[in-house]
């Protein structure tokens, strides 16, 4: 899964990515940046 790292200011691959459900019911991927180790979060589209 690829996401945007705010610390690196670039797109990078997520390590240890897992799908989570936010409070509002939307799906998201949570993981760590492969370059710097900062926590990353990517909101996914609505599930149908």
trRosetta pair geometry for C-beta under 8 A, 3 or more apart (Angstrom, degrees):
i j d omega theta_ij theta_ji phi_ij phi_ji
1 13 7.4 115 74 -158 44 63
1 14 4.6 -23 82 40 95 122
1 17 4.5 144 36 -149 129 173
1 29 5.1 -125 168 169 161 162
1 31 6.7 143 72 2 121 150
1 42 6.8 -161 161 40 119 147
2 11 5.6 34 170 174 110 109
2 12 7.1 -168 -148 105 78 17
2 13 5.8 -50 -99 -98 70 52
2 14 6.9 -171 -103 -7 17 86
3 11 6.9 -173 104 -145 20 74
3 12 7.3 -28 66 64 62 59
3 14 5.2 49 12 -55 113 113
3 29 6.9 -153 -62 86 131 116
3 31 7.2 153 14 53 139 109
3 40 4.6 132 92 165 140 131
3 41 7.3 162 -171 71 152 19
3 42 4.1 -127 -109 -57 117 122
4 10 7.5 -154 -145 119 68 18
4 11 5.5 -48 -93 -94 63 66
4 40 7.5 162 71 -147 40 111
4 42 7.5 122 20 -94 73 96
5 8 4.1 39 94 32 126 104
5 9 7.3 -61 92 -15 77 20
5 10 6.3 -4 51 62 97 58
5 11 7.5 138 9 -125 79 17
5 12 5.1 -2 -11 27 124 115
5 33 4.3 58 -104 -103 135 133
5 35 7.0 -134 20 45 172 111
5 36 6.7 132 178 36 147 115
5 38 5.9 112 -156 65 104 120
5 40 5.8 -64 -93 -91 73 115
6 9 6.9 24 -165 -78 32 56
6 38 7.3 -116 54 131 76 149
7 33 6.9 -124 51 -1 113 164
7 36 5.4 -118 101 87 132 157
7 38 4.4 143 7 -28 139 162
8 12 6.0 38 66 -19 157 135
8 33 6.3 164 -9 -164 126 149
8 35 5.5 70 -86 74 147 138
8 36 5.7 -175 -56 -5 102 128
8 38 7.6 -164 -16 27 88 130
12 33 5.4 56 83 -153 135 88
12 34 5.5 -147 157 38 112 92
12 35 5.3 -89 -143 -5 160 111
12 40 8.0 -142 70 -77 93 155
13 34 4.6 16 74 -10 91 140
14 17 4.1 76 114 -71 124 114
14 29 6.5 141 64 139 173 121
14 31 3.4 88 178 80 113 146
14 32 6.8 116 -161 52 69 34
14 33 7.3 -50 -110 -92 54 34
14 34 7.1 -151 -113 -35 7 91
14 40 5.4 -129 -108 73 102 137
14 42 7.4 -108 -51 -5 145 124
15 31 5.8 158 63 173 37 112
15 32 4.9 -40 63 70 94 90
15 33 7.4 2 14 99 98 13
15 34 4.9 123 -38 -87 108 75
16 31 5.3 157 79 -142 64 86
16 32 5.7 29 45 17 109 101
17 29 5.1 2 -169 -179 109 111
17 30 7.0 150 -148 75 58 36
17 31 3.6 -41 -89 -64 65 138
18 29 7.2 155 75 -153 27 65
18 30 5.8 -27 62 62 79 87
18 31 6.9 141 10 -73 61 82
19 27 6.1 -14 -168 -168 106 104
19 28 7.3 149 -154 80 59 37
19 29 5.8 -40 -96 -97 60 68
19 30 7.9 136 -118 16 13 79
19 44 7.7 -14 -133 -5 100 148
20 27 7.6 146 80 -157 39 57
20 28 5.5 -28 67 70 86 88
20 29 7.5 135 19 -115 79 18
20 30 5.1 19 2 -4 127 122
21 25 6.5 -17 -176 -145 107 32
21 26 7.3 156 -155 79 64 31
21 27 6.1 -40 -102 -101 66 56
21 28 7.5 141 -110 22 19 81
22 25 7.0 -39 73 30 74 19
22 26 5.0 -3 40 60 116 82
22 27 7.7 -155 3 -84 86 8
22 28 5.5 64 -41 -5 104 125
22 43 7.6 -12 -26 -117 142 95
26 43 6.3 13 135 -158 132 100
26 44 7.2 173 166 63 90 70
26 46 6.7 -71 -122 -95 87 67
27 43 7.8 121 90 -165 51 56
27 44 4.4 -37 97 61 99 120
27 45 7.7 -3 56 67 108 38
27 46 7.8 139 17 -123 96 27
27 47 5.9 78 -17 -36 131 108
28 41 6.0 3 170 -173 128 88
28 42 6.3 163 -163 83 77 45
28 43 5.0 -39 -105 -106 98 50
28 44 5.9 -172 -96 5 33 84
29 41 7.4 160 83 -156 54 42
29 42 4.6 -4 54 57 100 100
29 44 6.4 85 -19 -45 89 110
30 39 7.5 -14 -168 -169 86 96
30 40 7.4 161 -155 87 42 59
30 41 5.6 -4 -107 -107 72 75
31 39 7.8 162 97 -153 29 56
31 40 5.4 -18 73 62 74 101
32 37 5.5 -8 176 -154 121 47
32 38 6.9 155 -155 75 73 27
32 39 6.0 -48 -102 -100 69 43
32 40 6.3 142 -124 11 15 92
33 36 4.9 7 94 49 133 77
33 37 6.0 -59 63 -3 85 12
33 38 4.8 22 10 48 125 77
33 39 7.9 -42 -10 6 85 6
33 40 5.5 116 -57 -41 74 119
